[in-house]
Amino acid sequence: MATASLDFTKPHLLRNAREYQAATAEIDRLLDEDPPSGTDAYERLEFLSVLVEAYETERGAITDSGTPQEVLELMLDQRGMTRGNLAPVMGGRARVSEFFAGKRPLSMGQVVKLRDLLHIPADLLIPAPREVGTQKRRRRNGRVKR
């Protein structure tokens, strides 16, 4: 999927997924360049970061409390993609379906591929560990059962 270039001859907020995708791609490029503070490239990086943050806030921010399924749904929507676009990186349509149905977690390989494809932090794709309550132990036949 090709990204559009951003034309800010008339500055404006990001209006759609295509502009959002172009802005995030340019942010990635500028971060790789690591421009010094005060340069035009640094100012553009700051400007684009504010626009992306506003776009994400307006459309529902990705938070650490979201499930991996919710995060992927939001990112697909923002990039104008469908679940079908994930089949090549997740191992087929059946795996995509099982993941979104909650029947199968993402493997670490899938997390890495999705991170690279969608340019999102991998930790958003890894579910939070379940809180473990106090478990009663029973002793039967000299063995501890949980």
Number of C-alpha atoms within 10 A of each C-alpha: 5 7 15 14 13 15 9 8 6 5 7 9 14 20 10 12 17 17 21 24 23 19 23 18 16 20 19 14 12 16 13 9 11 12 15 10 10 8 10 11 16 17 14 15 22 14 13 21 16 13 19 19 13 15 20 17 11 9 11 10 14 17 10 14 11 15 16 23 19 16 19 22 15 18 19 17 14 18 18 12 15 13 14 11 14 21 15 11 18 19 11 13 16 10 18 20 15 13 16 17 11 11 9 12 18 21 12 12 11 17 22 16 17 20 16 13 12 14 14 17 13 16 12 21 25 17 15 13 6 6 6 6 6 6 8 9 10 11 10 8 7 7 9 10 11 8
